[in-house]
Amino acid sequence: MELLKPEFSFILPLIMLIVLGIYIYSLVDILRHEFRGNNKIVWIIVVLMLPILGVFLYFLLGKKQQSARVL
């Protein structure tokens, strides 16, 4: 039994590529901004340890903690 019909076989790799792009974007965004205290290190660890949930939490909560753009 096939999971996806051949006409839709491009969807899963496309979704994976989009998720990977968002994951990389979030890590770059964390590295390019300043945070109060050790929050930058904490957010990097959260995103690396919990890839999908960590990215969601970062965009929901972490963006508010940024103080300035570095690069």
C-alpha distance (Angstrom), angle and dihedral (degrees) to the residues before:
residue distance angle dihedral
M1 . . .
E2 3.79 . .
L3 3.78 120.3 .
L4 3.78 94.1 -153.6
K5 3.73 130.5 21.5
P6 3.81 114.0 -118.4
E7 3.81 90.2 -109.2
F8 3.81 89.8 61.9
S9 3.80 99.9 37.0
F10 3.81 91.1 109.6
I11 3.82 93.5 62.5
L12 3.81 99.0 78.2
P13 3.83 95.4 49.3
L14 3.81 89.1 45.1
I15 3.81 91.8 52.6
M16 3.81 90.5 46.8
L17 3.80 90.6 50.6
I18 3.80 91.9 50.1
V19 3.82 92.0 48.8
L20 3.82 90.7 48.5
G21 3.81 90.2 50.1
I22 3.80 92.4 51.4
Y23 3.82 90.0 46.7
I24 3.82 92.4 52.3
Y25 3.82 91.8 43.3
S26 3.81 91.0 54.2
L27 3.82 92.5 50.7
V28 3.82 91.7 48.5
D29 3.81 90.4 46.9
I30 3.80 90.9 52.5
L31 3.80 91.7 49.7
R32 3.82 93.6 47.8
H33 3.81 96.5 53.3
E34 3.79 134.5 65.2
F35 3.79 120.7 -123.5
R36 3.78 132.8 -168.2
G37 3.80 114.5 -95.3
N38 3.79 116.1 -28.3
N39 3.80 94.3 -26.0
K40 3.82 92.2 117.4
I41 3.81 91.8 60.6
V42 3.79 91.2 44.0
W43 3.81 92.4 52.3
I44 3.81 92.4 47.8
I45 3.81 90.0 52.3
V46 3.81 92.3 46.3
V47 3.81 92.9 50.3
L48 3.81 93.0 45.5
M49 3.81 95.4 46.2
L50 3.81 97.2 40.8
P51 3.82 104.4 30.6
I52 3.81 102.5 -178.4
L53 3.80 99.2 23.9
G54 3.81 91.8 40.6
V55 3.80 92.8 53.4
F56 3.81 90.5 47.8
L57 3.82 91.3 49.6
Y58 3.80 91.9 46.6
F59 3.80 93.7 53.6
L60 3.80 90.8 43.1
L61 3.82 99.4 44.5
G62 3.80 111.3 3.4
K63 3.80 98.7 60.0
K64 3.81 88.2 64.2
Q65 3.82 91.0 57.1
Q66 3.80 95.5 58.0
S67 3.78 114.0 112.8
A68 3.83 104.3 -175.0
R69 3.77 143.5 -16.1
V70 3.80 115.4 -100.7
L71 3.81 105.5 -171.1
